[in-house]
Amino acid sequence: MKKTRYAAVGTGGRIVMFIDPIVKTYGADAELVGLCDTSETRRTYHQQRLSREYGIPPVKTYADFDQMMDEQRPDCVIVCVPDYLHHEFIVRALDRGADVISEKPLTTDADKYRQIAEAVQRTGRHVRTTFNMRWTAGIGKVRELIAAGEIGEVKHVDFEYFLNTSHGADYFRRWHSQKKFSGGLLIHKSTHHFDVINWWINGIPRQVFAMGDLVFYGKKNAEKRGDHKLTTYRRYQENPDPAADPFHLDIAENETMRALYLDAEKDSGYLRDENVFREGITIEDSMSLLIKYRDGTMVTYSLNAYSPSEGFRASISGDRGRIEYYEPHATHIITGDEKVELLSTKHQSSLILQKHFQEPQNVEIEVLTGGHGGGDPRLQEQIFSHPPPADTMGRNAGHEQGAASLLIGAAANISMTTNQPVQISDLVELRPDAIHLNELT
């Protein structure tokens, strides 16, 4: 059988999740034929790393996307560029006859999504949005319980996510700290959580009201707390006393970060270690949302990016009972390593099912191995193996389901500015007659 030809655009740390399985595990079904990035340093690093670690011939690298498409004619393009550029490369790939795998979020606002949707309709090609949280054990078990009717019909969800002062702080060192690039954490990060809620309840969001602010990071907030000393350098490479700053990050210490970012500054211009207490940060670090779904389900959501611990708590209330789920996550910073793990085993996570008029039950959670709580290997198997295992729970997501999560964040960004609720249909009309998420591609 003919191998599927994959090309990748954007060769930062996240691309490892996609290109390594192709050459390491799925070489019988898939072939990596091109790496594209404006930084020669980054694309060459991955080219050499793949050859060294897996013994493959050097993959051809490109600075020019169109040249790569002309020469390699890939069947599918993997898009891992900064979020605000996703739509550009998705559309260009579709118009060149390739399918697309896009790292979440699919894009950053409604206008960009419309360009993607129009290109899908125009070309008949397929876009996959990669939501690896759907593939983890605990989140999947919650979905099973809801789908089996264990708590009746879901009416209300409370979802609290807390990022710690390692992982959470890292968004404020990177390009993500500029809303024009990332859409803010309600787009870049929360799209994971909105998708989990959408998938759990099989729902499509209708209306969003949001509040948010920058209350911890940034120079003004540090000075208000008396932490002026932590604001006196633009980036951590310039920090004269690293031991005195608990937020210090030395990108020269880690081989991968040094190669992808510090060494690449000369041809990328990108500073990976900006001070989280500098001026000019334009995203929020504390956010609260109210979401109403087409079927009437109500959701409260909060995100805090400066917590001492990391993970999430969710309570799902139905007309026959309630599910309470807690999942702690590990401290991690994206370096390009594939060994990132979530602390989500049955010994640390907690899943409680309580039906009306009955005692609560502790539900056991399967232990999975691999990145992101075992979600990455199962998602990669779906993407790269031929044929993949049956997707009995509707975990695979196309562009419309990708939009159903990002549009919550896009609506929230507008609501925070206007102090008014926002109708999703005023941004994009996602199949107006549909009620359930599984009616979307």
Secondary structure, DSSP 8 states (H G I E B T S, - for coil): ---EEEEEE--SGGGHHHHHHHHHT-TTTEEEEEEE-S-HHHHHHHHHHHHHHH------EES-HHHHHHHH--SEEEE-S-GGGHHHHHHHHHHTT-EEEEESSS-SSHHHHHHHHHHHHHH---EEEE-GGGGSHHHHHHHHHHHTTTT-SEEEEEEEEEEETTHHHHTTTSGGGSHHHH--HHHHTHHHHHHHHHHHHT--EEEEEEEEE--SSSHHHHHHTT-GGGGS-SBGGG-S-GGG-TT---TTTSHHHIIIIITTHHHH---S-B-TTSS---S-SEEEEEEEETTS-EEEEEEEEEESS-EEEEEEEETTEEEEEEEE------SS-TT-----STTT-EEEEEETTS--EE-------STTTTHHHHHHHHHHSSS----TT-----HHHHHHHHHHHHHHHHHHHHTS-EEGGGT----TT--SGGG--
